[in-house]
Amino acid sequence: MARVKLDLPDDFVFSTEIPLRIGDINYGGHLGNDRVLSLLHEARVRFLMANDFSELDVDGAGIIMSDAVIVYRSEAFYGETMVVDVAVTDFARVGCDLVYRISDKESEREVVRAKTGIVFFDYDKRKTVAVPQAFKTLFGEG
């Protein structure tokens, strides 16, 4: 069976620390696969806030997650603090990708590589819109 491969970019523009809570741990005693998307969501919200944006207002546009790729590299356990690095890549007319690297803070062990595609969206008109110029400029695309 073919495996998904996700290459990491050279540079990450944001980093945040997220301690794993008991609710993040599954019956196998490690980070649950369903909780990884929640960690990515938290990191994305923090990334946007650090740049004076929100999921509903990126220079006037909202965002919608269009796809996700998750590649597990190792286990993570209750009480560990994850470092989530975020990069912005692959700009298109109405969206781009956010690429994430999740690592254990103490050991620097890589736990997850992930990508979420985001599309910029006008929630009032219920349609996609072009990537806001302020977002493109901030991340070297305009």
Secondary structure, 3 states (H helix, E strand, C coil): CCCCCCCCCCCCCEEEEEECCHHHECCCCCECHHHHHHHHHHHHHHHHHHCCCECCEECCEEEEEEEEEEEECCCCCCCCEEEEEEEEECCCCCEEEEEEEEEECCCCCEEEEEEEEEEEEECCCCEECCCCHHHHHHCCCC
